[in-house]
Amino acid sequence: MTLALYELVGRDSARPFSPHCWKARMALAHKGLAFETRPVSFTGVATVENGTNRTVPVLRDGESVVQDSFAIAQHLDAHYPDRPSLFGGEAGEGVTRFVESWSQRTIHPAIVSVAVLDIHETLDEENRTFFRAKREAAFGRTLEEIQDGRGEEKLAAFRRSLEPLRATLKRQPFIGGETPRFADHIVFSPFQWLRIVSTFRVLEEGDPVAAWVERCLDLYEGAARRVPAA
């Protein structure tokens, strides 16, 4: 049975960049499951799998259609229990919910503030218009005003916000401990997002977080590294 993952792309369909789609990609690789990719542009997302208001990622697994990266991870652990666990049980799943909330409120906004114009540049003209209109309406500012995080003061503040992650990674190689879990894939994915769309770097050389990103890039025979950096 073929699994199919719908994921967000720009002009280059071989360069998926959405952090949420990367969570699902890494989850599938973690499970050792073969899957095909179905690239989708911003303007095509809403109608994936005949939906009327879809978001990606979406996984087609036989008769099942699963939307949302966390739901996909839950589906994979439930339906492929003989493969390496993404959560390590119910308690691990609960803690991972916290990790996702922290990541989306700490790392994601910082990446948007340094790379939203770079994301815009990866798109074709139709999708640039769509992306600009949606993001500027959501933020109440122009993309140029949103991308205000490249100053030294704001960059230093973001690096300080990673101290809980940094302290953890000084004691163990992965958030999950000696081996990665879905929590690692969640936190890694926004850094992969930035790596693919932008040459701007937010982590300093020698930072334990940067070393961990490199370890994540090498996971599963370099599944994430195979998509080249910007």
Secondary structure, 3 states (H helix, E strand, C coil): CCEEEEEECCCCCCCCCCHHHHHHHHHHHHHCCCEEEEEECHHHHHHHHHCCCCCCCEEEECCEEEECHHHHHHHHHHHCCCCCCCCCCHHHHHHHHHHHHHHHHHHHHHHHHHHHHHHHHCCCHHHHHHHHHHHHHHHCCCHHHHCCCCCHHHHHHHHHHCHHHHHHHHHCCECCECCCCHHHHHHHHHHHHHHHHCCCCCCCCCCHHHHHHHHHHHHHHHCCCCCCCC
